Amino acid sequence: MKRFAICLAAFLLASPVSVAAAKRSCSSDSAKQEVAGTIRSFFAALAADDEEAVRRLTTPGFYAFDVGKRYSGPELSKAVADAHRSGRTIEWNIGPVDARVDCAYAFAAWENVGAAGTAPNLQPRTWLESALLVRRDGRWLIDFLHSTPKDPRN
C-alpha cells in the first residue's frame, strides 16, 4: 500500500495536467470577460446577418431554444436574416453577464433588453437568456443558448 501511495504521488507530481491546473485560475475575471465578450459578439453577428461569424462563435453541435423552437446555428442565423429581410427589426442589448467559469466550461446568464417588430411599431421586449460555453483551442464557443421572453407583468 505504501508503494502504491508513493507511485500515485509521483505520477500526480509529474503529470502536466495537474501542474497546469494548479498553476492557472480557471475562474478569473478575464475568463468571465472573455465569456461575456463571446456572447456579445454572437449577438452582434446575428444583428449583422453574419452567418460565418455565428459559426466561428459556436460549436459544431450548437443549438438554441428560442421562441418555442430548437434551432441549429445555421437555422438561427437564417431565421434572423429572414426576419430582417421581411422588414422586422430585432434590437438586443445584453445586460451584465453573470458568468460561472470552470476550466473547460462556462455557464452564463443575462437579461437582454431590446425591441422587436416593424418600424415604426417596435415593441419593447426583454428576454431572459442563458448559455453553456466550452473552451476549445484557447477560446470560448457557445454550445447551447436558451432564450425566453420575460413575463411583462414582472
Summary of the structure (lengths in Angstrom):
residues: 154
radius of gyration: 20.1
end to end distance: 61.1
largest distance: 77.0
contacts: 404
relative contact order: 0.16
helix: 38%
strand: 40%
